[in-house]
């Protein structure tokens, strides 16, 4: 059944508005017309349209400016630009500003109707993708233990407010996932969620990334660029690793937080922004303040509600649920049959220290599923891919000296730990390490372990 749309048509020519609206209405679509960009912006913010078709060249504010303002103010409606004076530069700029398509006038009715049909199909696909992501749990926080229950209670409490949240935790603990959850459970959920990793952007570019720039404001600024704050209008901006932000930039961020306005590089006026700010860091911000590496006044602005995420080694009770969740994700994404992790495998995963936290576990689950030769992942499979025994809860082994000595020491500790876990039964130890019994004897001799003595305590 053909999809029907509610369209907003913007053009300063009355004849164009009349002919386009009539053509769309004959096909069962609903059309609202407008002859100027300022009024179109008001309508787009007040009503839900499936598609906006706008002329480019209009008196006063032109169509490209309208497109830019629509995106800056968080209006999600796709926009198709039309022009009778089209050229390559205009089309490129429209595309960079986020236009879905660029049509050159005169436009045939068939072309217009096809464009609308494609836009509706794209919108439907995007909704289906969002639904699929929710079903796959792409942005789902998985937990079952008391440690994360306390964290999620805090998340629920603060999500509905406008309070600034500072998420603390080691790398890989899921800080961005928690930030996204705070956004999705807030009144701003329909607005954009925009992220910036402060540690990943060069110091000389971070101001442009955050606040934007005008065309020609510096070498290489070939067009106007909207910064992250404008992109996040009426939504949430997540500043990850804020502890790595340069001090000079911290002062400019403080001004934005205090005044609710940004000024693009090269701009001559301030732009009001309505954005909720969530930050995160793996650093001790209070120590950075004491060391003079983080502004105290900015600290008090962002450290309103600290939310501490535990490392995975402190929430081992969640590992079974996380493994099941990730295994289902991997199976669905790759079209694989479901794969089960045995009880021994789960136990082995719970013994590992997980220095990379949940992110490392996710990658390990996929790797283990690839290594498994059956529909089960066993402890033996894990022994092939993960040094579980040598990286238990209390392990602090790092090794010193030349690489060869470190490798030898690591192998020795791994074999000794596996022997202890298997009650000194050599056959079981060899199986857990993925070795033939004879190969285990040879490797033990190389690293200085006397298996003859071990045999007196276990299997002969």
C-alpha angles and dihedrals in degrees: 000000000000115000117243123214142199105225133193112208117195120191135132093222113088093203091055092050092049096047095044095046091048092050092051095045091052087059092052098260124132115235131196115190131207132176101206139043097234093058091042090057091052092049093047091052093047101043138039113245127180093214140003120212112193136179114230104215110058134142114270111356111026128218096260091055089049090051091050093049092047090055093043092053094049099250103159097197113121114243130212116196124214129192141166090201097053124160135167096262091052093050092047092050092048090051092048090050089056106266114161092214142350119222126192118221135271090055123189119233090238091055093049093049091048090050091052091047091051092048091052091049091050091051091050091050091051091052090048090050091052090050090048091050089053092048091048090047093233091157097027122123108222120204142136106173134090094251095063092036088067091048093049091049088059091046091054091047097052101032096081093052133076091237116136111244127206111202114205127192148107123288111284098022093116104260094153091046090055091047090052090048090052088053096046092050094047132087086256093064092115091054127079125285107214125185135196126181103213092198093055099054120079113247092243092056103040095087091055091046093052103036105018130226141245124244111278094011091127139356109297095020094124095159141013113282125200114221127227093264093057091043089054094052110151089003140068133292118204115202106195121199092011088168088074094056113120115253093241090055091047090063092053092046090051090056091052092050092049098045104027091228136109131198120206118231105268092015125131101208141041123252120214114232128195103200137143111225123216120176135188139190142169090212128092097252094193090057090048088054091051090049092051093245097112127042114249093214091053090046090058090049096053102028094070098119113015115202115194117204115205121230115249092252087065094051102044090144087072095057097088092053092043092050092050091047095049093043090055091048093051093046093049095045093050099036091243128151114259113276126207127215110217122233091253090051092052090048090051091050090050090055093057118095096225100210088182091050122205093346090057091047091053092053092044092053091055092046092049092050089053092049095048115100095200139034089277133071109215136188088259090059090050091051088059094055108025132045091225098159097051095046103052126146095284099035117128099163113143103149130223137223130031119358093249091056092048092050091048092049091047093051091048093051091046093053093045092049092048091049090053092048090052093047091250093298103150098200093051091046092052091049092049090051093047093243136128111249090246091050090052090054090051094047092046091053091050093054096041105259119141104217091179088069090046091054090065089064100043146008118349 
